[in-house]
């Protein structure tokens, strides 16, 4: 019979005498080492998003996809956008 982790209640414990699975025991050790308030603040800031942040991320992803499509569809032989830099020998006197 496999015993479940007492924290997540999904994965199996590492042994009969342990209470947590490897991931939950690592979380527990981090909470013991660092300030629990700081740990939860970091997790909230990185893992949870509000609607404004979700909309912003979606719009940024859409822009990157559109830019990627434009660069992929650009004709490789068209070099009209490249301007040769002016040097002393090419400057008009």
C-alpha positions as CSV (number, residue, x, y, z in Angstrom):
1,X,0.0,0.0,0.0
2,X,1.5,3.4,-1.1
3,X,1.1,6.2,1.4
4,X,0.2,9.7,0.1
5,X,1.9,12.9,0.9
6,X,0.2,14.7,3.8
7,X,0.6,18.1,2.1
8,X,-0.4,17.7,-1.5
9,X,-2.3,14.4,-1.0
10,X,-1.5,13.4,-4.6
11,X,2.0,11.9,-4.8
12,X,3.4,9.1,-2.7
13,X,5.8,9.6,0.2
14,X,9.4,8.7,0.0
15,X,9.1,6.1,2.8
16,X,6.8,5.0,5.5
17,X,8.3,7.2,8.1
18,X,8.4,10.4,6.0
19,X,5.3,12.6,5.8
20,X,5.9,14.4,2.5
21,X,6.8,13.7,-1.2
22,X,10.1,15.0,-2.4
23,X,8.7,18.2,-3.9
24,X,6.6,19.1,-0.8
25,X,9.6,18.3,1.5
26,X,11.7,20.7,-0.5
27,X,9.0,23.4,-0.2
28,X,8.9,22.7,3.6
29,X,12.7,23.1,3.8
30,X,12.6,26.4,2.0
31,X,9.9,27.7,4.3
32,X,12.0,26.7,7.3
33,X,15.1,28.4,5.8
34,X,13.5,31.6,4.6
35,X,10.8,33.8,5.9
36,X,7.5,32.2,5.0
37,X,5.9,35.6,4.3
38,X,8.7,36.3,1.8
39,X,8.3,32.9,0.1
40,X,4.5,33.3,-0.3
41,X,5.0,36.8,-1.7
42,X,7.4,35.5,-4.3
43,X,5.0,32.7,-5.2
44,X,2.1,35.1,-5.5
45,X,4.0,37.5,-7.6
46,X,5.3,34.9,-10.0
47,X,2.5,32.4,-10.2
48,X,-0.7,34.4,-9.9
49,X,-1.7,36.9,-12.5
50,X,-4.6,39.3,-12.6
51,X,-6.7,40.1,-15.7
52,X,-4.6,43.1,-16.7
53,X,-1.4,41.1,-16.6
54,X,-2.9,38.3,-18.5
55,X,-4.2,40.6,-21.2
56,X,-0.8,42.3,-21.5
57,X,1.0,39.0,-21.8
58,X,-1.5,37.9,-24.6
59,X,-1.0,41.1,-26.5
60,X,2.8,40.8,-26.2
61,X,2.7,37.3,-27.5
62,X,0.5,38.3,-30.4
63,X,2.8,41.1,-31.3
64,X,5.8,38.8,-31.3
65,X,4.0,36.3,-33.5
66,X,3.0,39.0,-36.0
67,X,6.6,40.3,-36.1
68,X,7.9,36.8,-36.6
69,X,5.5,36.2,-39.5
70,X,6.6,39.5,-41.1
71,X,10.3,38.6,-40.9
72,X,9.7,35.1,-42.3
73,X,7.7,36.5,-45.2
74,X,10.2,39.2,-46.1
75,X,11.9,38.7,-49.4
76,X,15.6,37.9,-48.7
77,X,16.8,39.4,-52.0
78,X,15.4,42.9,-51.1
79,X,18.3,44.9,-49.6
80,X,16.8,48.3,-50.1
81,X,16.4,48.8,-46.4
82,X,20.1,48.4,-45.8
83,X,21.9,51.8,-46.0
84,X,25.6,51.8,-46.6
85,X,27.4,53.9,-43.9
86,X,29.0,57.1,-44.9
87,X,32.8,57.1,-44.6
88,X,35.3,59.8,-45.4
89,X,35.8,58.6,-48.9
90,X,32.1,58.6,-49.7
91,X,31.1,61.9,-48.1
92,X,30.2,64.7,-50.5
93,X,32.6,67.6,-50.3
